[in-house]
C-alpha cells in the first residue's frame, strides 16, 4: 500500500429540511434523489494530501419540497515519498480513499436522518468508486 490515512474529520455538514411538507415527503421521495460524490484533493504538507470526499443528495428537478444534504469528510493522507506515478496517485485519491471513508460517511448520513426523525431512509450501503473512476476516465 502506498498511502495511509492519518486522520479524518468532518469538514462541513449541510442538512436542511426546510418545511414540514418536505419532512413528510422524504421517505416517499427519497428514490427521486441521486447520490452524488465530489472528490477533491490538495497538498497539505510534504507527502501529505488532504482528500475531501463530499457526499450529496441531488433532488430530481420535478420535486417541489426538496431537502438539502451534503457532507464533506476530509482525510489527511500520507503518500509514500517514492510515489511518482500520477495515475496511481489519481486512483488512490479517487478510488481508494473514498472507498475507505465511505462507511463513515454512510453512518453519519443515516445518523442525521435518524436524529431528524426520519425512520425509513435508504441509500446505497456499497458504492463502486472504481466503476465511477473508470466512467470518468472513459465516458461513453
TORKOLRO-821741 format. One line per field, with one value per residue: residue number from 1; residue in one letter; x, y, z of N, C-alpha, C in turn. Coordinates in Angstrom, 1 decimal, padded with zeros to 4 digits. Example, Ala and Ser with C-alpha at 12.3 -4.5 7.8 and 13.67 -1.06 7.14 Angstrom:
residues 2
num <- [1,2]
residuo <- [A,S]
n.x <- [013.2,012.8]
n.y <- [-005.7,-002.2]
n.z <- [007.8,007.1]
ca.x <- [012.3,013.7]
ca.y <- [-004.5,-001.1]
ca.z <- [007.8,007.1]
c.x <- [013.2,012.9]
c.y <- [-003.3,000.0]
c.z <- [007.8,007.9]
//
This chain:
residues 140
num <- [1,2,3,4,5,6,7,8,9,10,11,12,13,14,15,16,17,18,19,20,21,22,23,24,25,26,27,28,29,30,31,32,33,34,35,36,37,38,39,40,41,42,43,44,45,46,47,48,49,50,51,52,53,54,55,56,57,58,59,60,61,62,63,64,65,66,67,68,69,70,71,72,73,74,75,76,77,78,79,80,81,82,83,84,85,86,87,88,89,90,91,92,93,94,95,96,97,98,99,100,101,102,103,104,105,106,107,108,109,110,111,112,113,114,115,116,117,118,119,120,121,122,123,124,125,126,127,128,129,130,131,132,133,134,135,136,137,138,139,140]
residuo <- [X,X,X,X,X,X,X,X,X,X,X,X,X,X,X,X,X,X,X,X,X,X,X,X,X,X,X,X,X,X,X,X,X,X,X,X,X,X,X,X,X,X,X,X,X,X,X,X,X,X,X,X,X,X,X,X,X,X,X,X,X,X,X,X,X,X,X,X,X,X,X,X,X,X,X,X,X,X,X,X,X,X,X,X,X,X,X,X,X,X,X,X,X,X,X,X,X,X,X,X,X,X,X,X,X,X,X,X,X,X,X,X,X,X,X,X,X,X,X,X,X,X,X,X,X,X,X,X,X,X,X,X,X,X,X,X,X,X,X,X]
n.x <- [000.9,000.6,-000.1,-001.5,-004.1,-004.0,-005.6,-009.1,-011.8,-014.9,-015.5,-017.4,-020.9,-024.1,-027.4,-030.6,-034.0,-036.4,-039.1,-042.3,-043.7,-041.7,-040.4,-042.5,-042.6,-040.2,-039.5,-041.1,-040.2,-037.5,-036.3,-036.2,-034.0,-030.6,-027.6,-024.6,-021.2,-018.4,-015.0,-012.2,-008.8,-005.9,-002.6,-001.2,001.1,004.6,004.4,001.9,-001.5,-004.6,-007.7,-010.9,-013.9,-017.0,-020.3,-023.4,-027.0,-028.8,-031.7,-034.4,-035.4,-038.2,-039.2,-041.0,-040.8,-037.9,-035.2,-032.0,-028.9,-025.5,-022.4,-019.1,-016.3,-013.1,-009.9,-006.7,-003.9,-001.1,001.4,003.5,006.9,008.3,006.4,005.7,004.1,001.6,-001.0,-001.4,-001.5,-003.7,-005.7,-005.6,-006.5,-009.1,-010.4,-009.4,-009.2,-011.9,-013.4,-012.5,-013.3,-016.0,-017.8,-017.9,-018.9,-021.5,-022.5,-022.7,-024.5,-026.9,-027.3,-027.8,-030.3,-031.8,-031.8,-033.1,-035.7,-036.6,-037.6,-037.4,-035.0,-033.1,-030.0,-027.4,-025.5,-023.2,-020.8,-019.5,-016.6,-014.5,-015.7,-017.0,-014.7,-013.6,-015.6,-015.5,-012.9,-013.1,-015.6,-018.7]
n.y <- [-001.2,002.2,004.4,006.0,006.6,009.2,010.7,011.6,013.9,015.7,018.1,019.7,020.0,020.1,020.1,020.2,020.4,022.0,022.5,021.4,020.0,019.0,017.3,015.4,014.2,013.0,010.2,009.0,010.3,009.8,008.1,009.7,011.1,011.6,010.0,011.7,012.2,014.2,014.5,015.9,017.1,018.3,019.5,019.2,019.1,018.2,015.2,014.7,014.8,016.4,014.9,015.5,014.1,014.4,013.9,014.1,014.6,014.8,016.3,015.4,017.4,017.8,017.6,019.3,019.9,020.0,018.5,019.4,018.1,017.6,016.3,016.7,014.9,015.1,013.8,013.3,012.3,010.3,009.9,007.7,008.6,007.9,007.7,008.2,007.8,009.3,008.4,006.3,007.7,009.3,007.3,006.4,008.7,009.1,006.6,004.7,006.1,007.3,004.9,003.8,005.6,005.9,004.2,005.6,008.1,007.1,006.2,008.6,010.0,008.4,008.6,011.3,011.6,009.8,011.1,013.3,012.5,010.9,007.8,005.6,005.6,005.2,004.6,003.8,001.3,000.2,001.5,001.7,002.9,002.5,001.8,004.3,005.9,004.7,005.3,008.1,008.4,007.3,008.2,007.2]
n.z <- [000.0,-000.8,000.6,003.5,005.7,007.8,009.5,009.8,009.4,010.0,007.8,006.8,007.1,005.7,006.3,005.7,006.2,004.9,005.4,006.8,005.0,003.3,005.1,005.6,003.1,002.6,002.9,001.0,-001.3,-001.5,-003.4,-005.6,-005.5,-006.2,-005.4,-005.0,-005.6,-004.9,-005.3,-004.0,-003.9,-002.2,-001.7,001.5,003.3,002.9,001.2,002.3,001.7,001.5,001.3,000.2,000.5,-000.7,-000.1,-001.5,-001.7,-004.5,-005.7,-007.9,-010.6,-010.7,-008.2,-005.6,-002.9,-001.5,000.2,001.6,001.6,002.4,003.0,003.9,004.2,005.3,004.7,005.9,004.3,004.1,001.7,000.1,-000.3,-002.6,-004.6,-007.8,-009.9,-011.6,-012.3,-010.6,-008.2,-008.7,-008.8,-006.1,-004.8,-006.0,-005.8,-003.9,-001.3,-001.1,-001.0,001.3,003.3,002.9,004.5,006.9,006.1,005.3,007.7,009.2,007.6,007.7,010.5,010.8,009.4,011.0,013.6,012.8,012.8,010.7,009.8,007.9,005.9,003.1,001.5,-000.8,000.5,-000.4,-002.6,-005.8,-006.3,-008.0,-010.5,-010.9,-011.3,-013.6,-015.5,-015.5,-016.5,-019.0,-020.6,-022.0]
ca.x <- [000.0,001.4,-000.7,-002.0,-005.0,-003.5,-006.8,-010.2,-012.6,-016.0,-015.1,-018.7,-022.2,-025.3,-028.5,-031.7,-035.3,-036.8,-040.5,-043.0,-044.1,-040.5,-040.2,-043.5,-042.4,-038.8,-039.5,-041.8,-039.5,-036.0,-035.9,-036.1,-032.7,-029.4,-026.4,-023.6,-019.9,-017.4,-013.8,-011.2,-007.6,-004.9,-001.4,-001.2,002.5,005.3,003.9,000.6,-002.5,-006.0,-008.7,-012.2,-014.9,-018.2,-021.5,-024.6,-028.2,-029.3,-033.1,-034.8,-036.0,-039.7,-039.6,-041.3,-040.3,-036.6,-034.3,-030.7,-027.9,-024.2,-021.4,-017.7,-015.4,-011.8,-008.9,-005.3,-003.3,000.4,001.7,005.0,007.8,008.7,005.3,005.9,003.1,000.4,-002.2,-001.6,-001.9,-005.1,-006.5,-005.6,-007.4,-010.5,-011.0,-009.1,-009.6,-013.3,-013.8,-012.1,-014.0,-017.5,-018.6,-018.1,-019.9,-022.8,-023.0,-023.1,-025.7,-028.0,-027.4,-028.5,-031.7,-032.5,-032.0,-034.1,-037.0,-036.9,-037.4,-037.0,-034.2,-032.2,-029.1,-026.6,-024.5,-022.0,-020.6,-018.3,-015.8,-013.6,-016.5,-017.2,-013.4,-013.5,-016.6,-014.9,-011.7,-013.6,-017.0,-019.2]
ca.y <- [000.0,003.4,005.5,005.7,007.7,009.6,011.1,012.1,014.8,016.3,019.4,020.5,019.3,020.9,019.2,021.1,020.0,023.4,022.6,020.2,019.2,018.3,016.3,014.4,013.6,012.5,008.7,008.7,010.9,009.6,007.5,010.7,011.8,010.9,010.1,012.3,012.3,015.1,014.2,016.9,016.9,019.4,019.3,019.8,019.2,017.2,013.8,014.6,015.5,016.4,014.5,015.8,013.2,015.1,013.2,015.0,014.1,015.8,016.1,015.5,018.8,017.8,017.7,020.6,020.1,019.4,018.6,019.7,017.4,017.5,016.0,016.8,014.2,015.3,012.9,013.6,011.0,010.2,009.2,007.3,009.6,007.5,007.5,009.1,007.5,010.2,007.6,005.6,008.7,009.7,006.2,006.5,009.9,009.0,005.3,004.0,006.9,007.3,003.6,003.5,006.5,005.9,003.7,006.7,009.0,006.5,006.2,010.0,010.3,007.7,009.2,012.6,011.3,009.2,012.1,014.3,011.9,010.1,006.4,004.7,006.2,004.2,005.0,002.7,001.0,000.0,002.4,001.2,004.0,002.1,002.0,005.7,006.4,004.2,006.1,009.4,008.4,006.9,008.4,006.6]
ca.z <- [000.0,-001.0,001.3,004.8,006.2,009.1,010.3,009.0,010.2,009.3,007.4,006.6,007.0,005.5,006.4,005.8,005.9,005.0,005.7,007.3,003.8,002.8,006.1,005.4,001.8,002.4,002.8,-000.3,-002.4,-001.5,-004.6,-006.6,-005.3,-006.7,-004.6,-005.8,-004.9,-005.5,-004.6,-004.3,-003.1,-002.3,-000.9,002.9,003.6,002.1,001.2,002.9,001.0,002.1,000.3,000.6,-000.1,-000.5,-000.5,-001.5,-002.3,-005.5,-006.0,-009.3,-010.9,-010.5,-006.7,-005.1,-001.5,-001.5,001.3,001.2,002.4,001.9,004.0,003.4,005.1,004.9,005.2,005.8,003.8,003.9,000.5,000.0,-001.0,-004.0,-005.5,-008.9,-010.9,-011.4,-012.5,-009.3,-007.2,-009.0,-008.3,-004.6,-004.4,-006.5,-005.6,-002.6,-000.1,-000.9,-000.7,002.7,004.2,002.7,005.6,007.9,005.5,005.3,009.1,009.5,006.8,008.3,011.8,010.7,009.1,012.2,014.6,012.3,012.9,009.5,010.2,006.8,004.9,002.5,000.5,-001.1,001.5,-001.1,-003.7,-006.6,-006.7,-009.2,-011.7,-011.2,-011.8,-015.0,-016.3,-015.6,-017.4,-020.4,-020.7,-023.2]
c.x <- [000.9,000.9,-001.2,-002.9,-004.5,-004.7,-007.9,-011.1,-013.8,-015.6,-016.3,-019.9,-023.3,-026.4,-029.8,-033.0,-036.1,-038.3,-041.1,-043.4,-042.9,-040.2,-041.2,-043.2,-041.1,-038.8,-040.1,-040.9,-038.0,-035.5,-035.7,-034.9,-031.6,-028.3,-025.2,-022.3,-019.0,-016.1,-012.7,-009.9,-006.7,-003.7,-001.5,000.2,003.2,004.8,002.6,-000.4,-003.8,-006.9,-010.1,-013.2,-016.3,-019.4,-022.6,-025.8,-028.7,-030.7,-033.4,-035.5,-037.5,-040.1,-039.8,-040.7,-039.0,-035.9,-032.9,-029.7,-026.6,-023.2,-020.0,-016.8,-014.0,-010.9,-007.5,-004.6,-001.8,000.6,003.2,005.8,008.1,007.6,005.3,004.8,001.8,-000.9,-002.5,-002.1,-003.4,-006.1,-006.7,-006.6,-008.8,-011.2,-010.7,-009.5,-011.1,-013.9,-013.6,-013.0,-015.5,-018.3,-018.9,-019.1,-021.3,-023.4,-023.5,-024.4,-027.0,-028.3,-028.2,-030.0,-032.5,-032.8,-032.9,-035.5,-037.4,-036.5,-036.9,-036.3,-033.2,-031.3,-028.2,-025.5,-023.2,-021.9,-019.3,-017.5,-014.9,-014.4,-016.8,-015.9,-013.3,-014.4,-016.1,-013.7,-012.1,-015.1,-017.5,-020.2]
c.y <- [001.2,004.6,005.1,006.9,008.0,010.0,011.6,012.9,015.3,017.7,020.3,019.6,020.4,019.9,020.0,020.4,021.3,023.6,021.3,019.4,018.4,017.1,015.1,013.6,012.9,011.0,008.3,009.2,010.6,008.9,008.5,011.6,010.9,011.1,010.5,012.4,013.4,014.8,015.2,016.7,018.1,019.0,020.0,020.1,018.3,015.8,013.6,015.4,015.4,016.0,014.7,014.9,013.8,014.3,014.2,014.3,015.2,015.4,016.1,016.9,018.9,017.9,019.1,020.9,019.3,019.5,018.8,019.0,017.3,017.3,016.0,016.1,014.4,014.3,013.4,012.3,011.2,009.4,008.9,008.2,009.2,007.3,008.6,009.0,008.3,009.4,006.8,006.5,009.1,008.6,006.1,007.5,009.6,007.7,004.8,004.8,006.9,006.0,003.3,004.4,006.5,005.3,004.7,007.7,008.4,006.5,007.6,010.4,009.7,008.3,010.5,012.5,010.7,010.2,013.2,013.8,011.1,008.6,005.5,005.4,005.2,004.8,003.8,002.5,000.7,000.9,001.9,002.4,003.7,002.3,003.5,006.3,006.0,005.0,007.5,009.5,008.1,007.0,007.8,007.6]
c.z <- [000.0,-000.3,002.6,005.2,007.6,010.0,009.3,010.0,009.3,009.0,007.3,006.5,006.7,005.5,006.7,005.3,006.0,005.4,006.2,006.1,003.3,003.8,005.8,004.1,001.6,002.1,001.4,-001.5,-002.5,-002.7,-005.8,-006.4,-005.8,-005.7,-005.4,-005.0,-005.7,-004.6,-005.0,-003.4,-003.2,-001.4,000.5,003.4,002.7,002.3,002.0,002.1,001.8,001.0,000.9,-000.2,000.3,-001.0,-000.5,-002.2,-003.3,-005.9,-007.5,-009.4,-010.6,-009.1,-006.3,-003.7,-001.3,-000.2,000.8,002.1,001.7,003.1,003.3,004.5,004.6,005.5,004.9,005.4,003.5,002.6,000.5,-000.8,-002.4,-005.0,-006.6,-009.9,-010.7,-011.5,-011.2,-008.2,-007.4,-008.6,-006.8,-004.2,-004.8,-006.2,-004.2,-001.4,000.0,-000.5,000.8,003.7,004.0,003.8,006.7,007.4,005.6,006.7,009.5,008.8,007.4,009.7,011.8,010.4,010.3,013.3,014.1,012.4,011.7,009.9,009.1,005.7,004.4,001.4,000.3,000.0,000.9,-002.3,-004.5,-007.1,-007.9,-010.5,-012.0,-011.8,-013.3,-015.9,-016.5,-016.6,-018.8,-020.5,-022.1,-023.9]
//
